[in-house]
């Protein structure tokens, strides 16, 4: 079971990025996939999750700006991030588990750095 996050980069405030979480060794539609982020000096934050049934959840800090989606053909989960703010700067990591309520106990992939300049 492996997850690989990609798509991070440097963007100006107000810009957009799309992160990808590509899975190998399992099908993304058989599990819940979540995105987390951690900024220096801050606690890890669960950003978004998509359940086996396709139900999505978002942190209040990103509601209305971020959208999580799944492409089963590519075995990849995406996080579309719009209207980015400097406070979105963090390392973003995806994880897999049986449900979104327990996603923090799942298997983690390597992260991708997102930097938003003001």
C-alpha positions, 0 to 999 in steps of 0.5 A: 500500500503506497500513496504519493502526493504531488502538485504542490508549489509556490503560488500567490495569494488568490491563486489555485493549485491541484494536489494529487494523491495517487495510490498503488496496491489498492483501489481508492474507491475501496477506502476513505482518503484524506488530506492533512496539512502541517505548518511549522509550529502548528498542529497537524490539521485534517483538511478534507476527506472522501469516504467510500460512499463519496461523502466529502468533509472539509475543515471550516478553514477551507470550506468553499475554497477546497474541493476533494474528488476521486478519479477511480480510473486514475486511482487518484484523489485530487484536492483542488485548492482555490482562493489560496491564502498565506495561511494555507502554506504547509506540507500536505499529506494524504492518508488512507483508512477504512473511514473518514472518522478514523483517517488519522490512524491510516497509512500515510504517503509522502507530502507535498509542499504548498507555499502561498505568498502574500 
